[in-house]
């Protein structure tokens, strides 16, 4: 039997924390449920999920539909797209059966790449390898989640670059229904017509658009993500802030930006480090640019954003003396005016 391999290559960097990664996780589960009811997909489709942040990791090897169990996603640091593409190519070499003189191999793999940020590594060598050895034998669809993606860069590895303009629950649901429909159409095409060119479903009525990769793309920094650590439990959490513009009427060129709190989310530190690239970045942000103070999502302490002299953030409750879970410094809290620099993630 010739298989139709479907890869999901998913960005799980810090800016995906919260609702976006939950929507992706729910979306993958819904795709599998829908495909299991389609006789063509059930016969041909095999699914693999690869997550990437600073590093890449296989969450599910290439598995037939009825045996596939949707994985749980963890967050990592960085957006190493070059590393992710290298990992994908190595997996294709291992897992996808090539056509030989004796036997017909699998159909062209279909890869859905989801990313919401700009690469933090240098992906050019991986892209060159992809274009030389894999592009003609694979169908890659790159989806920009929001407008913080260099779509011109994605256009160097595929002509199918799409943008999910809105990231609310309705938009994500419609988007994953579109992916399901595209996979169903492709599975019919290989089963009935032996044609493994990608058959994308119509995009009418959903907040998804095809990107003109010939136009220069404007990359915007939409989020600031700050790592924190719970003083009580020593567990890590991430605080996510979304950028907003404060316009000056008639003086739009002088618009200023700050970042408003979206939420604070506990994470598994071990899994976070497993997907992160090396140590923390030296990238900082002023606290005066951040609007909103979360409670600690791990223990409920009233103040989830307290800055230590080491530049890291932790939580405090009502105690007079506190100990930084990052560096171990102990002392009483004081209030600073004018803001200060804190460490932020690679996003």
Residue pairs with C-beta under 8 A, 6 or more apart in sequence:
1 43
1 44
2 44
2 104
2 105
2 106
2 107
2 190
3 44
3 45
3 46
3 62
3 64
3 97
3 106
3 107
4 44
4 45
4 46
4 106
4 107
4 110
4 186
4 187
4 190
4 196
5 46
5 48
5 62
5 92
5 95
5 96
5 106
5 107
5 109
5 110
6 45
6 46
6 47
6 48
6 109
6 110
6 111
6 112
6 183
7 47
7 48
7 49
7 50
7 88
7 91
7 92
7 109
7 110
7 111
7 112
8 28
8 47
8 48
8 49
8 50
8 111
8 112
8 114
9 50
9 52
9 84
9 88
9 111
9 112
9 113
9 114
10 24
10 49
10 50
10 51
10 52
10 73
10 114
11 52
11 53
11 79
11 84
11 114
11 115
11 116
11 117
11 145
12 21
12 51
12 52
12 53
12 73
12 74
12 75
12 76
12 275
13 53
13 54
13 75
13 76
13 77
13 78
13 79
13 116
13 117
13 346
13 347
14 53
14 75
14 76
14 77
14 225
14 227
14 238
14 240
14 345
14 346
14 347
15 116
15 117
15 148
15 222
15 223
15 225
15 240
15 347
16 24
16 75
16 116
16 145
17 75
17 225
17 238
17 240
17 265
17 267
18 240
18 262
18 263
18 265
19 167
19 169
20 116
20 145
20 167
21 73
21 75
23 167
23 169
23 172
23 173
24 73
24 114
24 172
25 70
25 72
25 73
26 172
27 172
27 173
27 175
27 176
27 179
28 49
28 70
28 71
28 176
29 70
30 173
30 176
30 177
30 180
31 176
31 179
31 180
31 183
32 47
32 65
32 68
32 70
34 177
34 180
34 184
35 41
35 42
35 45
35 65
35 180
35 183
35 184
36 42
36 65
36 66
38 184
38 187
40 184
40 187
40 188
40 191
40 192
41 65
41 183
41 184
41 187
42 65
42 66
43 187
43 191
44 107
44 187
44 190
44 191
45 64
45 65
45 183
45 187
46 62
46 63
46 64
46 65
47 60
47 62
47 63
47 65
47 68
48 58
48 60
48 61
48 62
48 63
48 91
48 95
49 58
49 59
49 60
49 70
49 71
50 56
50 57
50 58
50 59
50 84
50 87
50 88
50 91
51 57
51 59
51 71
51 73
51 74
51 76
51 275
52 76
52 79
52 80
52 81
52 83
52 84
52 87
52 275
53 75
53 76
53 77
53 78
53 79
53 80
53 275
53 276
53 277
54 76
54 77
54 78
54 79
54 80
54 83
54 120
54 275
54 276
54 277
54 278
54 346
55 76
55 78
55 80
55 83
55 274
55 275
55 276
55 277
56 80
56 83
56 84
56 86
56 87
56 88
57 87
57 274
57 275
58 87
58 91
59 71
59 73
60 68
60 69
60 70
60 71
61 95
62 91
62 95
62 96
74 267
74 268
74 271
74 272
74 274
74 275
75 238
75 265
75 267
75 271
75 272
75 275
76 271
76 272
76 273
76 274
76 275
76 276
77 272
77 275
77 276
77 277
77 280
77 345
77 346
78 120
78 121
78 276
78 277
78 346
79 115
79 117
79 118
79 119
79 120
79 121
79 346
79 347
80 119
80 120
80 121
80 123
80 277
81 115
81 119
81 121
81 123
81 126
82 119
82 121
82 122
82 123
82 124
82 125
82 126
82 127
83 121
83 126
83 277
85 123
85 126
85 127
85 129
85 130
85 157
86 126
86 129
88 111
89 126
89 129
89 130
89 133
89 134
92 109
92 134
92 138
96 105
96 106
96 109
97 103
97 105
97 106
98 105
98 106
99 105
107 190
107 196
108 137
108 138
108 139
108 196
108 197
108 198
109 137
109 138
109 139
110 138
110 139
110 141
110 183
110 186
110 198
111 138
111 139
111 140
111 141
112 141
112 143
112 179
113 140
113 141
113 142
113 143
113 154
114 143
114 145
115 142
115 143
115 144
115 145
115 149
115 154
116 144
116 145
116 146
116 148
116 149
117 148
117 149
117 347
118 148
118 149
118 150
118 153
118 219
119 150
119 153
120 277
120 346
120 347
121 277
123 153
127 156
127 157
130 157
131 156
131 157
135 157
135 158
139 160
139 196
139 197
139 198
140 157
140 158
140 160
141 158
141 160
141 162
141 182
141 198
141 200
142 154
142 157
142 158
142 160
142 161
142 162
143 162
143 163
143 164
143 175
143 208
144 151
144 154
144 161
144 162
144 163
144 164
144 211
145 164
145 167
146 163
146 164
146 165
146 167
146 222
147 163
147 165
147 218
147 219
147 220
147 222
148 219
148 220
148 221
148 222
148 223
149 163
149 217
149 219
150 217
150 219
151 161
151 163
151 211
151 213
151 217
152 213
152 215
152 216
152 217
154 161
154 211
154 213
155 161
155 211
155 213
155 214
159 213
160 198
160 200
160 210
161 210
161 211
161 213
162 203
162 208
162 209
162 210
162 211
163 208
163 209
163 211
164 171
164 172
164 175
164 207
164 208
165 171
165 207
165 208
165 209
166 207
171 206
171 207
174 205
174 206
174 207
174 208
175 206
175 207
175 208
177 206
178 201
178 203
178 206
178 208
181 201
182 198
182 199
182 200
182 201
185 199
185 200
185 201
186 196
186 198
186 199
189 195
189 196
189 197
189 199
190 196
203 209
203 210
211 217
220 243
221 243
221 347
222 242
222 243
223 240
223 241
223 242
223 243
223 259
223 262
223 347
224 240
224 241
224 243
224 259
224 285
224 289
224 290
224 344
224 347
225 238
225 239
225 240
225 241
225 344
225 345
225 347
226 238
226 239
226 241
226 285
226 290
226 305
226 313
226 342
226 343
226 344
226 345
227 236
227 237
227 238
227 239
227 280
227 312
227 313
227 343
227 344
227 345
228 236
228 237
228 238
228 239
228 264
228 296
228 304
228 305
228 312
228 313
228 314
228 315
229 235
229 236
229 237
229 312
229 313
229 314
229 315
229 325
229 326
230 236
230 237
230 266
230 296
230 298
230 299
230 301
230 314
230 315
230 325
231 296
231 299
231 301
231 314
231 315
231 316
231 317
231 322
231 323
231 324
231 325
232 296
232 298
232 299
232 301
232 315
232 317
233 298
233 299
234 325
235 266
235 269
235 298
236 266
236 267
236 268
236 269
236 272
237 264
237 265
237 266
237 267
237 296
237 297
237 298
237 304
238 264
238 265
238 267
238 345
239 261
239 263
239 264
239 294
239 304
239 305
239 313
240 261
240 262
240 263
240 264
240 265
241 259
241 260
241 261
241 262
241 290
241 291
241 292
242 259
242 260
242 262
243 257
243 258
243 259
244 257
244 258
244 259
244 260
245 255
245 256
245 257
246 255
246 256
246 257
246 258
247 255
248 254
248 255
248 256
257 289
258 289
258 290
258 291
259 285
259 289
259 290
259 291
260 291
260 292
261 290
261 291
261 292
261 293
261 294
263 294
263 297
264 294
264 295
264 296
264 297
264 304
265 297
266 297
266 298
277 346
280 343
280 345
281 343
281 344
281 345
281 346
282 343
283 343
283 344
283 345
283 346
284 311
284 341
284 342
284 343
284 344
285 341
285 342
285 344
286 339
286 340
286 341
286 342
287 305
287 307
287 339
287 340
287 341
287 342
288 338
288 339
289 339
290 305
293 303
293 304
293 305
294 304
294 305
295 301
295 302
295 303
295 304
295 315
296 303
296 304
296 315
297 304
298 315
299 315
299 317
301 315
301 316
301 317
302 316
302 317
302 318
303 315
303 316
303 317
304 313
304 315
305 313
305 315
306 313
306 314
306 315
306 316
306 322
306 333
307 313
307 336
307 340
307 342
308 314
308 324
308 326
308 327
308 329
309 327
309 329
310 324
310 326
310 327
310 329
311 341
311 342
311 343
312 324
312 326
312 327
312 342
312 343
313 342
313 343
314 322
314 324
314 325
314 326
316 322
316 333
320 332
320 333
321 330
321 331
321 332
322 330
322 331
322 332
322 333
323 329
323 330
324 330
